[in-house]
Amino acid sequence: MIFASPVFLALFLPLALAGYFVTPRPARNAVLLVASLAFYAWGEAAFVPLIATSAILNWSIALAIEAAPNAGVRKRWLVLAVTVNVAILAIFKYANFANVTLASLLRTAGIDTPALATIALPLGISFFTFHAISYVVDVYRGNAAPARRLSDFALYLLAFPQLIAGPIIRWRDIAEQVRAREERLADFAWGTRRFILGLGKKLLIANTLGEAADRIFGLPAEQLGTPLAWLGLLCYSLQIYFDFSGYSDMAIGLMRMFGFRILENFDYPYVSRSIREFWRRWHISLSNWFRDYVYIPLGGNHVSPVRAYRNLVIVFLLCGLWHGASWPFVLWGAWHGAFLVLERAGLSAVLDRHRVLSHVYALVVVAGAWVLFRCDTLAHAAAYYAALGGAGATTSTTPFASIVDPLLVFTLVVAVIGATPVARLWASGSESNRPVAHGFNRIRSRRFDAAPGASATGVAATRVPATSTTARLVCADVAWLALVFALCSLQLAGSTYNPFIYFRF
């Protein structure tokens, strides 16, 4: 079950919200935890014991770390927790990759190997494993106190809005909210708005572009012309942004509907002027995770330049593997790591002097890497790069015009605009620039106050006079959201194309 599905929208979410809000406040965490377990069990019932074991183990070890009599014992508990978490991730996510790679090498040497059973990949394993590791490491470092109740930690780990596709939330950022929070109508309205806009990003933009991208990337090399290759790359580059950022919007909105305020995960990454800036704007929670729990422990910037370059490459090789267990993902990570090394070695000084050139450079590097991210094999990626470089098919049974239609052109225009801050007034990231989040419960008051927690997104609180103009804006915004939701409903009813691209994570 995923957010952009009829079962979730028409059944699960209404029941979860109704059960949550009719329950007395002291028991609401329990309702949300049960709903989260049901959400995961809907499609991954066989792995509920795994995720429950992870919750119990990491909660217990964190308490043991706090109670340890000396630093040596604390470190041994930490090593145990990290080892077990990494081992779980390695077994379920990378054992198949290791087996296939080893078998291929042995066949090259003329040695036949028996086929081994394929290990199923638990949904969201990378996300809940990284949550668990950050929790025990923060407790070990003294940056956070461990949860006293298993149910509190389990809710942090299993909360269904972020369970299968993030964002990666730190316990220290949400601990107080788990223990006590106030659900407000303004927050619920803001969260609903954020969720609907994220749903629109996913269903109306990402899915439309994804159908075109899938058709083009699925063409055999002899049918892939250069114009089609570039169109496919443009569609996929925008698809993955709107799909992933749309999911983050939905997760952030859902968490707010239940009273939680979490940090942003995207900040218009395609306006970046360097790869370093791109990773400050793209999947921010993952970038910060690797920085705090891998890069800095390796020495970060406080080492020789050569070791700092090595640290960057290690981090992004791991980042590539985190996204998927295949060689294209490894090379995707190496690609980003290599350009980050180049920028640190002096390229940044050149880019800083050329604003337009630096932006073009960042887009080309990022888009070029998406080929590796999208292709299943290195041979497929090599053929696609050849087509992009002009060595594509000169004649094709799939002409350019057969894929490009008015809907795709319109969606591309909307996507390009929406990927920039030009659309910030209507973007879901700002809490104070639109009145709808506050209008539902203060439409008759003399002012609208920005919802609490606006600083979490870097937006200062403002006061908007409750004039008739403001009321009209509220109505217009509600009408706009209703239209988006109606179009999403029609898309779900009329199309069978609705991929979930995070299954490998």
N, C-alpha and C positions, 0 to 999 in steps of 0.2 A: 504494500500500500504506500503510495506516494502522495504528496500534497496535491498535485495536479491530476487528481483522479476523481471520478464521480463518487466512489465509495467514501473517500475521505471527506469530500466537500458536502455531500448530502447525508451522510450517516455518521461517520466517526467524529468529525469536528463538532457538529451540533450536539451530539450526545455528550462529548467530553466537556464542552463549555457548560451545558445545562447541569451535568452532574457536579461540576466544579463549583458553580455559583449558587446552587441550591444547598450545598453542603456548608455547615458552620465553618467559619474561618479556621479554627484549629485543626480541622480534618481535611482541609483542601489539598495539602501536600500529598496526603495519602491517595486522594482521588486522582491527582495528576500522575502520581507514580504508577498506580494501577492502569490508568489510561495509556501511559507510556509503554508498559510491559505488553499490554494488549496490542498496541500499535506495532511493536517489533514482532510479536508472536504471529501477527496476521500473515506475514510473508516469510518469517524466519523462525518458526516455532522450534525447530530442531536446535537452534543456537541460543535459545533463551537460557539454558543452563550455563553456557559459556559466558555470556555477558553477566549473568548473576554471580557466577564464580569470580569473575574479574572485579565486580563491585565489592564482594565480601573480602577478597584477598587484599585489594589495595586499601580499603578502609582499615582493615586490621593491621597491615604493615605501617600505615601512617601513624596509628596510635602507638605502635611499638617503637617507632622512631622517636616520637615525643617522649616516651617513658624510658628510653634507653639511658643507662647510667653514665655512658661516656661516648666520646666522639667515634671511637672505633666500632662500637656496637651499632651506633646510628648509621655509620657508613655501610656496615654489613647488611643491615636491613634495607638500605637504599639500593645496594647492588642487587640484592635478591629481587626486589620489586621491579627494577628496570629489566633485569635478566628475564624474569618470567613474562613481563609484558612484551618484550621484544621477541621472546621465543614463541609466544602465542601468535604474534603478527607474522613471524617468519614461517611457522608451520602452515598456517592457513592461507597466507597470501603469496609466499615465495617458494614453497616446496615444489609446486608444479613447475614453476619457472626453472628452478635449479635442476629438477629431474630432466626436463626437456633439453636444457643446455648441456648437461652431462651426457645424456644419451646421444646428442648430436656430435659431440666431440669424440665419443667412443666409436660411433659409426664411421666417422672420418678415419679413425685408426683401424678400421676393419673389425671392430668388436661389436657383436650384437648384444643388446640388453633387453631383458623382459619388460613388457609394458607394465607400469605401475598404476594403481588406481588414482584417479583425479580427486583431489581434495576440494570440496566445495568451499566457496569464499563467503564467509558471513557478511551480511550487508552492514556497511558502516564501520567495519572493524578498525580501519585506520583512524577514524575519528574518535571512537571511544577508547582506543588504546592510547592515543596521544593525550586525551583528557586525563587518563589515569596516570600516565607518566608525569605530566605537569603537576598533578596533585601531590604525588609523593615527593617529587623534587622540591616543590615549594615548601612543603612541611619540613623537609630535611634542612633547607636553607634558612628556615625561620621566617619565611615570607608569608606564611599562612598558618593558622591553627587548624588542626584536623577536625573533621566533623565528629561531634560526640555521638550522634545517632547514625546508625547504618542507613536509615531511611533518608536522612538528609543527603548523605553522599550518593546514595543510589539515585535520588532525584536529580542531583547534579549530573551524574553520568548518563542517565537514561532518559531525561526529559525529551519527549518525542519531537519537539520542534527542531532540535539540533542533533538528534541521535544518529541519523544516517548520512548526513551531508554537511555538518557543521552549522555555523562557525565554531571554531575551537575556542571554548570559553575557559578562562582560568577560575579555579575555585575561589581564589582570593578576591576576584571581581564580583562574585555572585553569592558568597557565603552568607552575608547579612540578609540578602534578599530571600535566600532559601529559608532562613530562620524566621524572618518577619518582613512582610511587605504589605503595602496598601494598594488594592485594586481600585482604580478610579475610572469613571466613565470616560473622561478625556483620554486616558491611556488606552482604553478599549477601543475608542473611536480611531485614535491614531494607529493602533495596531491593526485594526481592520483595514484601514486605508492602505497601510504598508503591505499587508498581505495581498490585497486585491491587485495592487500595482505590480507586485512580484509575480503573481499569477499571470497577469497580462504579459509581462516580459517573457515568461516561459512559454505560454501557450500561443500567444498571438505573434510574437517576434521570433523567439528562438526556434520554435517548432517549424514555422514557415521557412526560415532560412535553413534549418536542419534538413528538411526534405530535399532542398536543392543541393546542399552540400553532400548528402549521402548519395544522391544520384551521380554526382560528378566524381566523388572519390571512389565510387564503386565501378567506374568505367574501366575496362581493360586498357592497357597502355596504348594499344594500337588505335583506340578510339578517342583518346584524350588530347584534344588540341590545346594550344597555348591560351587562347581566350577563355576557354572553359575552365582550364586549370586555375587561372587567376580569379575567375568568378567563384569557383569552389572554395578557394582559399579565403576570399573576402566573406563569403557566406559563413564559413566555419568559424572564422575569427570573431565575427559578430555573434554567431550562435552560441559559442561557448561562454562569451561574456554575459549575454542576456540570460542564458540558461542558469549559469552559476550565480550571477548576481541576483537574478530573480529568485532563486531558491533561498539565498541569504536574506533577501527582503522578506520572503514569506516566513522564514524562521524567526527573524527579528520581530516581525509583526505578531506572530503567534506568541512569542515570549512576552511581548508587551501586553497582549490581551489577557495573559495570566498574571500580569503584574510585574514581570521581570524586565529590567533594562539592561541590554547587552550592547557591546561596542559594535561599530560598523565593520564591514568586511571588504568593502570595495569603495574606491574613491576615484572614479573616472580614470582607470589605468591607461586608456588609449590616448590620453593627452600628455603622457609622459615624454620627457626629452632624453631619457637614458634608461638603461635596463635597471640601474639602481633605483631610479624613481619609480619605474614600473612595479618593482617588488615592494615598494612602500604603499602602492595603491591597489595592487591585485592580491586577493585572498590574504588580507592583512593579518588575520589571526594565524594563518600558517606561517607567513613570513616571520612574525614575531616569535612564534614557537621555535622555529629553527634557529633564530638569532639567540634566544635566551637559553635554550637547552642543548644546542649543539655548537654553534659558532663561538659564543663567548667561552664555554668550557674548553674549547680547543685552543683558546688564546685570543680569539677575536682579532682586533687591530693592534693589540699590545704585544706584538711579536715582530720579528723581522718581516720585511716585505714578502720574501719568498714563502715563509710560513703562513702569512696572511692569505697569500694567493692559494696555497694548498688548502687552507681552511675553507675558503670560498668554494673551491672545486668539490671538496668532500661534502659540504652542506648541500650543494645543488645536485650532486650525484644521488645523495640520499633523498632529496626532494623529488627527483625524477622517479626513483624506485617507489617512493610513497604513493605517487599517483598511479603507478601500474607496474606489474611484474613482467616486463618485456624489454628487449634491447632498444626499441624506439624511445621508450620512456627514459631509459638510462642516458641515451644520447641527447634527448631533450633537456635533461638536467645539466649534462656536460656543456651543451650549447650555451645555456644561460650562465653557467659558471665561468665559461671561457670569456664571454663578453664582459662580465663583471670584473674579471681579472684585467682585461684590456683597459677598461675604464679607470680602474684604480692605478694602472701603470702609466697613465698619462692621457688616455683618450678623452677623459672627462674635461680636461683643460681645453681641448680643441672644441668639444661640443658646446661648452659654455659660451664660446665666442660666436656661435652660429645657431641662432634660435630655430630657424626653419629647418636647416640641415639636421640638427639634433633630433627634431621631432620625426622627420622622415626616417632617420637612422633607427630610432626606437621602434617605429611601426614595422619597418622591414625586418628587423631582427626578431621581434616578437612573432610576427606573422610567419616568418620563415620557420621558426621553431614549432609553430602549430602543425606543420606538415608531419613532423615526427610524432606529435601528440595524437594526431588523427589516424595515421596509417598503422595497420596492424603488424606489418613486417618492414624490415629495412629495404627489401627489394621493392616493395610498394612505394616507400618514401623516395627511393632513388628514382623510380620511374616518374613520380610526381614532380620532383625537382627538375628532371629533364624537360618535362612539359612546360613548367614555369619558365625555364631558361630558353625556350624557343624550339626545343627538339620534340615537340608534341606532334601528334598525327596531323597531317595536312588535309586529310579527308576523314570524315567520321559519320557513322550511322546515327550519331546523336548530335544534331546541329545545335548551335548556340540558342537559336530562337525557340527550340522545343522545350527549353528549361526556363527561359526568361519570359515571364508573363507580367501583366500589369500589377498583380498582387505582390509578386516578388520585388518588382521595382519599387513599389510604394513602401514595402516593408524595409527594404534596404535604405531608403531615404530616411524613414523614421528611425531605424536602428543607428545610422550614422549620426543623426542629430541627438538621439537619446544617449549615445555613448560619450557625449561631451557635456560640459557644464551649461551649455546653451539652454538645456531643458531643466535647469536647477529649480526654477520656480514651481514646476510640477513634479519634480523628483521626490522620491519617497524619503530621501535622507534628511531633509530639513524638517524640524518640528515647529518652527516659529514662522515660516514664510507662508503657510496656508492656515486658514482659520478652522478647517473642518474638525481637526482633532480636539478642538476646545469648544466648538460651537454647539455641539449636541447638549451639553449640560450648562451652557452659560449664554444661550441665545438671547435671553432677556436681560442679562446683566449689562452693566455699563462698560465692561471691558472683558477681554479674553486674555488670560494669562497663559504663557507657554507652559506646556506640560512639564512636570518635575522631571529632572534627569536630562534636560536638554543639553547640558554640558557634556554628556557622554558622547554626543555626536559633534561637539564643537560648535554648537549653535547657542547663542546667548538668548535668554528669555526676553520676550518683547511684550508690549501691550498693544492690542488692536482695538480701537474704539468699536463699540457695538452699535454701529450705524446701520441704516437700511442697506447700505452698500455691502457691509460685511455680511449681513444676513443673505443677500443675494449671492455673494461669493460662496457661502456655505452651501446654499441650494445648488449652485452650479457645480460645485465640487462633488456633492452627493450624486447629482445626475451623471456626472462624468464617471464616477466610480461604478454606478449602476450599469452604465453602458459597457464599461470594460468587463464587468462580471458577466453581463449577458452575452457578450461576444465570446468570452471564455467558455461559457456553458454551451453555446452553439458549437464551438470548436471541439469540445469534448464529445458532444453528441454526434457530430458529423464526420469526425476523423478518427482513424485507428492509429495514426502516427503520433506517438507520445513517448519518446525514448527517455529512459532514466540513465544519464551518462555517468553517474557516480558509482555504479555497481562495482567497478574495479577498485574503488577507494576503500 
